Amino acid sequence: MKVGEAFLTRLDKIEARYDELGSLLADPNTLQDQEKFRAYSKEHSDLSPICELYSAFKSRRAQYDDCEAMLGGETDPDMRAMLKDELDELREAMEKDIADIRVALLPKDPNEDNNVIMEIRAGAGGDEAALFGADLMKMYRHYAELNRWKVEEVSMNFTELGGAKELVFMITGKGAYGKLKFESGVHRVQRVPETESQGRVHTSTVTVAVLPEAPDVDITLNEADIKIDTYRSGGAGGQHVNKTESAIRMTHLPTGIVVECQDERSQMKNREKAMKVLKSRVYDYYQSQAQKEYDDTRRAQVGTGDRSERIRTYNFPQGRVTDHRIGLTLYSLDKFMLGELDEMIDALRLAVQNKLLENID
């Protein structure tokens, strides 16, 4: 098999850096500097999978060269046949090694393992859009349960019919953002509304925004930049409406971003939740300002990055769900709405990976 010299040179440099880091981590001077030790440890850990794969590849390549040399001097037909079979097996194994190395070299999303803030808002379609927004919330709840993640409500704004004008909630669990980031965009539903007496199919839209929860180390908000208002909880279904001023409204003055939280009875708990959401929104805002063009990963996930772009259609009469970014249609809408999203999400992740692999030499 042929592997580019530039690619192998790159791997040699990575391996040399890995060995250097091993020496640095064993140096007593490094042990005395905890900041350096943590940085070196992380880099060493990040390079470890690549170096393990490269070591396996080099071992197989040495075996391949030996086997090829033996074949050149062998005259016995049975031995030649055996050596050729062994060469085929080694070649196949080395090709897999290189494929795995390319995947290991792909840039990692720094937010991959973060918790997420999800926001669902009704779009075009009135009451039907709001009803579907509530259905999507249930779908993500089911998906969270299947992944053993925790769901916490932040701000729920329901209609009298049980639909949702706006839902904000947190999903906590390892790898939550890595999977749910693909849900960001406009979700279109085609179905016969419960209120439709003529049996006509209506088309409505719901917008889903997925934000990684911003770690404290990533962003610090100046208290002077935050205006905090308290008010009495309200809205359909409120169990303590107009009794106490436990609801919180936070306004980030430099950006104009507003967050409300009235889910908890305790003003302190509402304040904590609202601050988490505010941090994530401000973090996302400044990231977008600083990075006008989304990177390849983000573009592959949500097209142009514009949340008004349609990403998926849920067709209830035909029992199908189609993701327009990769052209995949699943005829298992009932299971999909019960949170069985992995087939779709895995396909989206693979599409992103394949796109990025085009840039790996």
Secondary structure, DSSP 8 states (H G I E B T S, - for coil): ----HHHHHHHHHHHHHHHHHHHHHH-HHHHT-HHHHHHHHHHHHHHHHHHHHHHHHHHHHHHHHHHHHHHHH---HHHHHHHHHHHHHHHHHHHHHHHHHHHHTS---TTTT--EEEEEEE-TTHHHHHHHHHHHHHHHHHHHHHTT-EEEEEEEEE-TTS-EEEEEEEEESTTHHHHHGGG-EEEEEEE--TT-SS---EEEEEEEEEEE---TTT----GGGEEEEEE---STT-SSTTT---EEEEEETTTTEEEEE-SSS-HHHHHHHHHHHHHHHHHHHHHHHH-SS--HHHHHHHTTS-TTSEEEEEETTTTEEEETTTTEEES-HHHHHTT--HHHHHHHHHHHHHHHHTT--
